[in-house]
Amino acid sequence: MTSANIVVIGAGVAGLTTALLLARNTPHKITVVAKHMPGDYDIEYTSPWAGANFVPMSQSGSVAAEWDRVTFKELWRLVTTVPEAGIHIQDAIVYNRLEDANKVSADWFNELLKPDPWFKDIVPEFRQLRPDELPEGVTSGTLWKSVCVNTAIYLPYLVSQCLKLGVVFRRAVLKHISEARSLHHTNSPADLVVNCAGLLASKLGGVEDKNIIPTRGQIVVVRNVAPAMYTISGTDDGEDEVMYIMTRAAGGGTVLGGSYQKGNTESQPDSNLAVRIMKRCIKYCPQLVKPGQGIEGLDVIRHAVGLRPLRIGGPRLEREVLNFEGDKEGLRVVHNYGAGGFGYQSSYGMAEHTIRLVEESLADLKPKARL
């Protein structure tokens, strides 16, 4: 395999995972170019705000299910052998209410809510909950061993692994994707650009994907510890509000969520929504607080808002050659963005898919173009 110069746009979980696997599994020289890097907190930089955990919503037999399967295998390897990655094992508990059957949220969670979802064969200790384990109003539920990621540790871990393998990081604000060609650390033109721009794919010249919809997620992070991760099929507070709970590894706090507000880009927390989030979480996980306590028993670290890079029609993983005025060769691009709320739990599968597309694209290059 001949070495190529590759620029990866974006340093969220998609860009970092793709850069890591390219550096680990190919001879290519990799430069990551991004406006935001781990350690930054900005409303348009999604990855630091994520939960993040493995609770798959992909449909059986779909390419997304394969992404999830590949990713869980790697996350489980990390959680059992690489403690410095900031991932730990937690029980995942999914509750299903009959009254949510016709809601939008139940449609999203269709596979997740099944008593025998496809992923039951890859996660440890999958089982259905007994009737005596179900809270009032809950019809059924499942439990299994899953993983939860402390993003404040995991993103820098990915950077460190990339650096060990020779990946170079450069900050830049790109107005047009063609600018990436000249930003490779060797000062030679990039042979190929991998676009992991996330939300910014909607604004990046040469891409400007209008199918990207920022989808607002609001959370409350507390010091209280939950005995498991929880989610449920729907809420009584509107179709764009959800309930989930997860305690991050290594003292990362417990995330209480949330919302799924399409097209809402408000960066400031909504105090009324925060109260509803906290009340819902205590209802389904009363162990968060002392007996008899309500939301006053929660020790709040912070309120936070992030925007998921939801894409109409699903994530974009494809290759193309972009031709611009005055460009004789064209710019080879592989896209990997638009994972919405499942960027972490599909990250390794999507990155592997991306690398296959990279190799297909490079194979079309004439030898003289890669000297």
C-alpha positions as CSV (number, residue, x, y, z in Angstrom):
1,M,0.0,0.0,0.0
2,T,1.5,3.3,-1.1
3,S,1.6,6.2,1.5
4,A,-0.7,9.1,0.8
5,N,-1.1,12.5,2.4
6,I,-4.5,12.8,4.1
7,V,-6.2,15.7,5.9
8,V,-9.0,14.9,8.3
9,I,-11.4,17.8,8.9
10,G,-12.8,17.8,12.4
11,A,-11.6,16.8,15.8
12,G,-14.8,15.4,17.3
13,V,-15.2,11.7,18.0
14,A,-15.7,11.0,14.3
15,G,-12.6,12.8,13.1
16,L,-10.4,11.6,16.0
17,T,-11.5,7.9,15.6
18,T,-11.0,8.1,11.8
19,A,-7.6,9.6,12.2
20,L,-6.6,7.0,14.8
21,L,-7.6,4.1,12.6
22,L,-6.0,5.6,9.5
23,A,-2.7,6.0,11.5
24,R,-3.0,2.6,13.1
25,N,-3.9,0.6,10.0
26,T,-2.5,2.3,7.0
27,P,0.9,3.9,6.0
28,H,-0.7,7.2,5.3
29,K,0.5,10.5,6.7
30,I,-2.4,12.1,8.6
31,T,-3.1,15.7,9.5
32,V,-6.2,16.6,11.6
33,V,-7.4,20.2,10.8
34,A,-10.1,21.6,13.1
35,K,-11.6,24.8,14.4
36,H,-12.3,23.2,17.7
37,M,-10.1,20.7,19.6
38,P,-10.6,18.6,22.8
39,G,-10.6,20.9,25.7
40,D,-12.8,23.5,23.9
41,Y,-16.5,24.0,24.8
42,D,-18.5,25.5,22.0
43,I,-22.2,25.0,21.0
44,E,-21.1,24.0,17.5
45,Y,-18.5,21.4,18.8
46,T,-20.8,18.5,19.7
47,S,-18.5,15.8,21.1
48,P,-17.7,17.2,24.5
49,W,-21.4,17.6,25.4
50,A,-22.4,14.0,24.7
51,G,-23.4,11.5,27.4
52,A,-22.0,9.2,26.0
53,N,-22.9,5.6,26.2
54,F,-23.9,2.5,24.2
55,V,-27.6,2.2,23.8
56,P,-28.2,1.2,20.2
57,M,-31.2,2.3,18.2
58,S,-30.1,0.9,14.9
59,Q,-32.4,-1.5,13.0
60,S,-31.6,-5.2,12.7
61,G,-29.7,-5.9,9.5
62,S,-28.9,-2.3,8.7
63,V,-25.4,-0.9,8.0
64,A,-25.9,1.2,11.2
65,A,-26.3,-2.0,13.2
66,E,-23.0,-3.2,11.8
67,W,-21.3,0.1,12.8
68,D,-22.7,-0.4,16.4
69,R,-21.5,-4.0,16.5
70,V,-18.0,-3.1,15.5
71,T,-17.9,-0.2,17.9
72,F,-19.2,-2.1,20.9
73,K,-16.5,-4.7,20.5
74,E,-13.8,-2.0,20.6
75,L,-15.4,-0.1,23.5
76,W,-15.6,-3.3,25.5
77,R,-11.9,-4.0,24.8
78,L,-11.0,-0.5,26.0
79,V,-13.2,-0.7,29.1
80,T,-11.6,-4.0,30.1
81,T,-7.9,-3.4,29.2
82,V,-7.4,0.4,28.9
83,P,-8.6,2.2,32.0
84,E,-7.0,5.5,31.0
85,A,-9.5,5.8,28.2
86,G,-12.1,6.9,30.7
87,I,-14.8,4.3,30.0
88,H,-16.6,2.0,32.5
89,I,-19.2,-0.7,32.6
90,Q,-22.7,0.0,33.8
91,D,-26.0,-1.8,33.7
92,A,-28.3,-0.3,31.0
93,I,-32.0,-0.3,31.8
94,V,-34.6,0.5,29.2
95,Y,-38.2,1.1,30.2
96,N,-41.2,0.8,27.8
97,R,-44.6,2.4,28.4
98,L,-47.6,1.3,26.4
99,E,-48.9,4.8,26.2
100,D,-45.8,5.8,24.1
101,A,-46.5,3.4,21.3
102,N,-47.6,6.1,18.9
103,K,-45.2,8.7,19.8
104,V,-42.2,9.9,17.8
105,S,-39.8,8.8,20.5
106,A,-41.1,5.2,20.4
107,D,-40.4,5.2,16.6
108,W,-36.8,6.2,17.3
109,F,-36.5,3.6,19.9
110,N,-38.2,0.9,17.9
111,E,-35.4,-1.7,18.0
112,L,-34.2,-0.7,21.5
113,L,-37.6,-1.4,23.0
114,K,-38.0,-4.9,21.6
115,P,-37.8,-7.8,24.1
116,D,-35.2,-9.4,21.8
117,P,-33.3,-6.7,19.9
118,W,-30.5,-7.6,17.5
119,F,-27.8,-6.5,19.9
120,K,-28.9,-8.9,22.7
121,D,-26.3,-11.4,21.3
122,I,-23.3,-9.0,21.6
123,V,-23.9,-7.3,25.0
124,P,-23.3,-9.3,28.2
125,E,-26.1,-10.5,30.5
126,F,-29.1,-9.3,28.4
127,R,-32.4,-10.1,30.0
128,Q,-36.0,-8.9,30.3
129,L,-37.0,-7.2,33.5
130,R,-39.3,-9.0,35.9
131,P,-42.7,-7.4,36.6
132,D,-41.5,-6.6,40.2
133,E,-38.6,-4.6,38.8
134,L,-40.8,-2.2,36.8
135,P,-41.7,1.2,38.1
136,E,-45.3,2.2,38.2
137,G,-46.6,2.9,34.7
138,V,-43.9,0.9,32.9
139,T,-45.1,-2.0,30.8
140,S,-41.9,-3.8,30.2
141,G,-38.1,-3.4,30.2
142,T,-34.7,-4.9,29.5
143,L,-31.4,-4.8,31.2
144,W,-27.8,-5.6,30.0
145,K,-24.2,-4.7,30.6
146,S,-23.1,-1.6,28.6
147,V,-20.5,1.1,28.7
148,C,-20.4,4.8,29.6
149,V,-17.8,7.2,28.3
150,N,-16.4,10.2,30.2
151,T,-15.9,12.5,27.2
152,A,-13.5,14.8,29.1
153,I,-11.1,11.9,29.4
154,Y,-11.8,10.0,26.2
155,L,-11.4,12.7,23.7
156,P,-7.9,13.6,24.9
157,Y,-7.1,9.9,25.1
158,L,-7.9,9.7,21.3
159,V,-5.6,12.6,20.7
160,S,-2.8,11.0,22.7
161,Q,-3.1,7.8,20.7
162,C,-3.1,9.7,17.4
163,L,0.0,11.6,18.5
164,K,1.8,8.4,19.4
165,L,1.2,7.3,15.8
166,G,2.5,10.5,14.2
167,V,-0.8,12.3,13.5
168,V,-0.3,16.1,13.4
169,F,-3.0,18.5,14.7
170,R,-3.5,21.9,13.3
171,R,-6.1,24.6,14.2
172,A,-7.8,26.3,11.2
173,V,-11.1,27.8,10.3
174,L,-12.0,26.6,6.8
175,K,-14.4,28.5,4.7
176,H,-14.2,26.0,1.8
177,I,-13.3,22.3,1.8
178,S,-10.7,22.9,-1.0
179,E,-8.6,24.9,1.6
180,A,-7.8,21.6,3.3
181,R,-5.7,20.4,0.4
182,S,-2.9,22.9,1.3
183,L,-2.9,22.2,5.1
184,H,-1.1,18.9,5.3
185,H,1.8,19.0,7.7
186,T,4.3,17.9,5.1
187,N,3.6,21.1,3.1
188,S,2.8,19.0,0.2
189,P,-0.8,18.9,-1.2
190,A,-3.2,16.4,0.4
191,D,-4.0,13.5,-1.8
192,L,-7.4,13.1,-0.1
193,V,-9.6,14.9,2.4
194,V,-11.8,13.1,5.0
195,N,-14.7,15.4,5.9
196,C,-15.7,14.8,9.6
197,A,-17.0,18.4,10.0
198,G,-20.2,17.4,11.9
199,L,-22.5,20.4,12.2
200,L,-20.2,22.6,10.3
201,A,-20.8,20.5,7.1
202,S,-23.9,22.6,6.7
203,K,-21.7,25.7,6.3
204,L,-18.5,24.4,4.8
205,G,-18.1,25.7,1.2
206,G,-18.1,22.9,-1.4
207,V,-20.3,20.8,0.9
208,E,-23.0,23.0,2.4
209,D,-25.2,20.0,3.3
210,K,-28.7,21.4,3.9
211,N,-29.8,18.0,5.3
212,I,-27.9,18.7,8.5
213,I,-30.3,19.7,11.3
214,P,-28.8,20.9,14.6
215,T,-30.8,19.1,17.3
216,R,-30.6,20.6,20.7
217,G,-29.8,18.5,23.7
218,Q,-30.0,19.9,27.2
219,I,-28.6,18.1,30.3
220,V,-28.0,18.6,33.9
221,V,-24.8,17.2,35.3
222,V,-24.9,16.3,39.0
223,R,-22.6,14.8,41.7
224,N,-25.3,12.2,42.7
225,V,-24.6,8.7,41.6
226,A,-27.0,6.5,39.7
227,P,-26.9,2.7,40.1
228,A,-27.4,2.1,36.4
229,M,-28.0,3.9,33.1
230,Y,-31.7,4.5,32.4
231,T,-33.8,5.5,29.4
232,I,-37.5,5.2,28.6
233,S,-39.8,5.1,25.6
234,G,-41.3,8.6,26.1
235,T,-42.3,11.3,28.5
236,D,-45.4,13.3,29.4
237,D,-43.7,16.6,28.7
238,G,-43.7,16.8,24.9
239,E,-42.4,14.7,22.0
240,D,-39.1,16.6,21.9
241,E,-38.2,15.7,25.5
242,V,-36.6,12.5,26.6
243,M,-35.3,10.8,29.8
244,Y,-31.9,9.3,30.2
245,I,-29.4,8.9,33.1
246,M,-25.8,7.8,33.1
247,T,-22.9,8.2,35.5
248,R,-19.7,8.9,33.7
249,A,-16.4,7.1,34.6
250,A,-13.7,8.5,36.8
251,G,-15.7,11.1,38.7
252,G,-17.2,12.6,35.6
253,G,-20.6,13.2,37.2
254,T,-24.0,11.9,36.4
255,V,-25.7,13.1,33.2
256,L,-29.4,13.7,33.5
257,G,-31.2,14.3,30.2
258,G,-32.7,15.6,28.2
259,S,-34.2,17.0,25.0
260,Y,-34.2,16.3,21.3
261,Q,-35.2,19.7,19.8
262,K,-34.7,19.7,16.0
263,G,-33.7,23.1,14.6
264,N,-33.4,24.7,18.0
265,T,-29.9,26.3,18.3
266,E,-30.4,28.2,21.6
267,S,-27.1,27.8,23.6
268,Q,-28.4,28.8,27.0
269,P,-30.1,26.3,29.3
270,D,-33.8,26.6,29.7
271,S,-34.5,26.6,33.5
272,N,-38.0,25.2,33.2
273,L,-36.8,22.4,31.0
274,A,-34.0,21.7,33.5
275,V,-36.6,21.3,36.3
276,R,-38.6,18.8,34.1
277,I,-35.5,16.9,33.4
278,M,-34.5,16.5,37.0
279,K,-38.1,15.6,38.1
280,R,-38.3,12.9,35.4
281,C,-35.0,11.4,36.3
282,I,-35.8,11.2,40.0
283,K,-39.2,9.6,39.1
284,Y,-37.5,6.7,37.3
285,C,-34.4,6.6,39.5
286,P,-35.4,7.6,43.0
287,Q,-32.0,6.3,44.2
288,L,-30.4,9.5,42.9
289,V,-31.6,11.3,46.1
290,K,-32.3,10.4,49.7
291,P,-35.7,9.0,50.6
292,G,-38.4,11.7,50.5
293,Q,-36.2,14.2,48.6
294,G,-37.1,15.8,45.3
295,I,-34.9,17.9,43.0
296,E,-33.5,19.8,46.0
297,G,-31.6,16.6,46.7
298,L,-29.6,16.9,43.5
299,D,-26.1,18.4,43.8
300,V,-25.8,20.2,40.5
301,I,-22.4,20.6,38.9
302,R,-23.6,22.4,35.8
303,H,-26.3,22.8,33.2
304,A,-25.2,22.3,29.6
305,V,-26.5,22.4,26.0
306,G,-25.1,20.7,23.0
307,L,-26.3,20.4,19.3
308,R,-26.4,16.9,17.8
309,P,-25.5,16.8,14.0
310,L,-28.6,15.1,12.9
311,R,-28.8,14.5,9.2
312,I,-32.0,13.8,7.2
313,G,-31.7,10.5,5.5
314,G,-29.0,9.3,7.9
315,P,-25.2,9.8,8.2
316,R,-23.2,10.6,5.1
317,L,-20.5,8.0,4.4
318,E,-19.5,8.3,0.7
319,R,-16.6,9.2,-1.5
320,E,-16.6,11.7,-4.3
321,V,-14.3,13.9,-6.4
322,L,-15.0,17.6,-6.2
323,N,-14.0,19.7,-9.2
324,F,-13.5,23.4,-8.7
325,E,-12.6,26.2,-11.2
326,G,-8.9,26.1,-12.0
327,D,-8.5,22.6,-10.5
328,K,-7.4,20.1,-13.1
329,E,-7.2,17.0,-10.9
330,G,-10.2,17.4,-8.6
331,L,-10.3,17.0,-4.9
332,R,-10.8,13.5,-3.6
333,V,-13.1,13.6,-0.5
334,V,-14.6,10.9,1.8
335,H,-17.4,12.1,4.0
336,N,-18.1,10.8,7.5
337,Y,-20.6,13.0,9.3
338,G,-24.2,13.3,10.4
339,A,-24.4,10.6,13.1
340,G,-26.9,12.6,15.2
341,G,-27.0,11.3,18.7
342,F,-25.1,8.1,18.1
343,G,-21.6,9.4,17.2
344,Y,-19.8,7.6,20.0
345,Q,-21.6,4.3,19.9
346,S,-21.0,3.9,16.1
347,S,-17.7,5.7,16.0
348,Y,-15.4,2.7,15.3
349,G,-17.7,1.1,12.8
350,M,-18.2,4.3,10.9
351,A,-14.4,5.0,10.9
352,E,-13.7,1.5,9.5
353,H,-16.3,2.1,6.8
354,T,-14.6,5.5,6.1
355,I,-11.2,3.8,5.7
356,R,-12.5,1.4,3.2
357,L,-13.8,4.3,1.2
358,V,-10.5,6.1,1.5
359,E,-8.6,3.1,0.1
360,E,-11.1,2.8,-2.8
361,S,-10.7,6.4,-3.7
362,L,-6.9,6.3,-3.5
363,A,-6.8,3.2,-5.6
364,D,-8.3,5.3,-8.5
365,L,-5.4,7.7,-8.3
366,K,-2.8,7.5,-11.1
367,P,0.7,6.5,-9.7
368,K,2.3,9.7,-10.8
369,A,-0.2,11.7,-8.7
370,R,0.9,10.0,-5.5
371,L,4.7,10.4,-5.9
